[in-house]
């Protein structure tokens, strides 16, 4: 077993990650249900600040938003870059919530460290080992999204690259894997959540937005994830999904997001979870 630092046998206690913010401390890990929300990409200052305040008021604990976006087509909107990072920083100051954004290139690491509270490693970079080593040398939480076709063992080994460099604050994110099924964007591996909670001490969250690609499936899959033991969710929310520059079909409106949260709070309580609100 090469993922000796990620496995529970060598670390029996669950890792709980604490993220300080202006509103207090947000926790991700056993006993908590933590919600990360916001649009797929930071599209403009006005739009992002508006949705950031909305999701915060509805109960989100962490803000998401891509400043650098990996897109399949080179002609698609790829984010605002550093301007987007500055907008994330402003949203953090206004809402008091920590923010997460994706790191795509080691040359952007210093900027991401300045403007973001959690570093996201996207599915396309899950096996970018030089990038994983670099984020392993910083003292900031790292969320690793499962690769498009990665096995659970490969995913844990990606986490091991970060852990073995000294950064113990790693979060695993299930975002669906590529299978023969074409009626959903990806295939959600709910069993992986339960397996990882048994096998590893690291927090596990689920991204039902990218996993399904359909907003009508986000709520059901989110509830299934919490029931399976996930420590939280990453949900895309946009005030006008039909106008979104990235991933509109899977983005919830604020009204739908509030409805999903109402059901999740009830489910979290049934499973004896603390709502991951900053304290």
C-alpha positions, 0 to 999 in steps of 0.5 A: 500500500503506497498511500500510507499517509492517507490511509486510516490504518496509520491515522485512525483519527479523522482529519478536520480542517479548520479555515479561519475567516472574518466570520469565524472558523469554517470546518470540513471533516467528520461531524460537519456538513459544509457547503461550498457554493457559487458560480462555476466562473467569476464572470464580472465583479457585479455579478459575482459579488451579487451571488456571493452575498446571496449564497452566504445569506442562504447558508453557504460556508465557503465561496467558489469561483474559477478565475482560471478555467480549464476548458475543453475548447480553446474558444470557450470563456477561460476566466478573468485571471488575476482580475477574477482573483481580486473579485474573489478577495473582495467577495471574501471581505464583504461576506466574511466567508473563505474562498476556493479557486482552482490552481492550473499552473505552478506559475500561478501559485503565488497569486492563488495563495494570496487571494484564495483560502483553499487551493483546488486541484481540478480533475485534469490535474489530479495526476500532475505530480509536480503541481501536487508536490508544490501545493504539498509544500505550502500551508493551505488546504488543498482540495483534489478533485477525482480525475475523469477516469481515475481509480480510487487508488490513483486518487489516494496516491494523488493525495499522498503526493501532497501529504508526503511533502508535509501538507496534511490538509487535504480534501478529496472531492468526488465529481463523477467519472467517465463511463459508457453512460451518456445521459448524465455528464459523468457517473457519480460514484456514491460508493466511493464516498462510503469506501473512502470514509472507511479507508481514509481519514481525509475529508470527502466532499461531493460535487453534484453539479459537475457530476451530473451536468443537470440542475434537476439532479443536483438535489437528489445526488447531494442528498445521496452524498450526505447519506453516504457519509460525505463531509460536504458538497460543492454546488454551482449557483448562478443568478441567471444560469441561461446566461452563464459563460460556463456550465449553465445547465448544471447551475442552480438558481438561488431559489433552487439552491435554497430549496436544496439547502432546506432538505440538506439541513434536515438530512444533516440533522438526522445524521447528527452532523453539525451545519458547517457554519463559521463559528 
